[in-house]
C-alpha cells in the first residue's frame, strides 16, 4: 500500500481525535472519582440545608417580639431552653419566649430570627433583647442553597475537593464518572530487556515504556507495561492482540524505514493506518491506527520523541477519553533567555524551562540537543516551539511554549 504523505501537526491532531471517544461511565466512591468527569447531572436529594439553622450564637425568637426593642427599652423574654448543634429542637416557642442557641443549631418551631449574643443581656432565666431583628436575620433557611431536585453539580465537570465536600454533605457516597482509560504499552526491539534483567552487551532496558506509563498515570489514566517484543511481525501481531482489552495501545520503536521495523506493516494488516508520518522533529515517524475500534499510537524509539508525541497527540486523546472539556494544551508566550536551534521545514519542539518573575514568563532551552536520553530534561517543565521556516530565535525574542508542569513555574 502506498504510504500517506507527511501531515502537518494540527491536521494530524484533528485526525487522531476524530477516532477517539469517551470511555463508558462507572460509579465510583468520592475519593476515587476525584479528577474524573461527571457523566450525568447530580441533583440535590434533599433541601440544602435540610433544616433551618442559626449562623451565630444567640437567642432564637419570634422577630415581632423585638420590633420595639432598643438598648434603653429592651424586650424581655423568658428563656425556655438551650439548643446546641446536633440537638433536637424541643417545643415550639411563643411570642414572649426565647431559646438560647449555638451556631449550627436547628431553629426551633415558632422562631423566625436569631438575636446575636452581644445584642442580648441574659439574667436569671430571662433575656433582654437590645435591638430589633427582622424575619430571617442570622438564619440559614432550609433549602436556601438548593431545593430538592435542583442541579448541584453539572454533567461534564471535573470533580475537585470542593465537590467532594458538597457530595458528602448530601450523603452521596458514589458518583457516575467517565472511566479512567487504560493504556497497553508495547516496546519493540531485539535490543530491549525488562528492567529486572541484568544488562548484557548490546542490550538496553526498555525505559520508554516507563516514560509512557508515567505520563499516562500523571493524567489519571491506567496502564499495563507489556514485556519487550522482538522485531518480528508475528511477535508484534501477537502483542497487539493481547493488548486489545485495554482502551488504547502505545507502541514504541519500529517506526523507521529499517529492514526490521515492521510496526506499520502489521498495523495496516490488522486495522486502518490513518496517519503515517507527521511534519515534526524529533518524532516525524509517528503513526496512528485503529484496530477493532481501539486507537493505536506508534512512537519512535527515542525518548525525546516519545515525550513530545505524547504531549501533542496522546495527551489530548486521553483528555477526550476522560470527557474533559479542555482537550489540547494551548501554548503560552515567554521571553527567550537563550538561542534556540535554527528552524527548518519541520516544526521542532525543544525541551526548555519556563519560570515566572514579576508577572512575566521567561524560557531557557538548556536541553535543546537531547534526543537519545532525557537526562538533560531533568528539571525542565516545558516544550518550546520552533516553527517551521521561522527566523532564528535569540535572547529577548518571544517564544511559544507548551507548559507540561505549570506548578513548576
Secondary structure, DSSP 8 states (H G I E B T S, - for coil): ------B-HHHHHHHHHHT-----EEEEEHHHHTTSBBSS-EE-SS-BSSS-EESSSEEEE-GGGGTT--SSS-EEEEEEEEE-TT----S---TTEEEEE-TT-B--TT--EEEEGGGEEEETTEEEE-S---TTTTEE-TTSSB-TT-EEE-TT-B--HHHHHHHHHTT--EEEEE---EEEEEEB-TTEE-TTS---TT-EE-HHHHHHHHHHHHTT-EEEE---B-S-HHHHHHHHHHHTTSSEEEEES--SSSTT--HHHHHHHHSEEEE--BSEES-TT-EEEEETTEEEEEE-SSHHHHHHHIIIIIHHHHHHHHT-S--S---EEEEESS------SSEEEEEEEEEEETTEEEEEEEETT--S-SGGGTT--EEEEE-TT-----TT-EEEEEES-GGG-
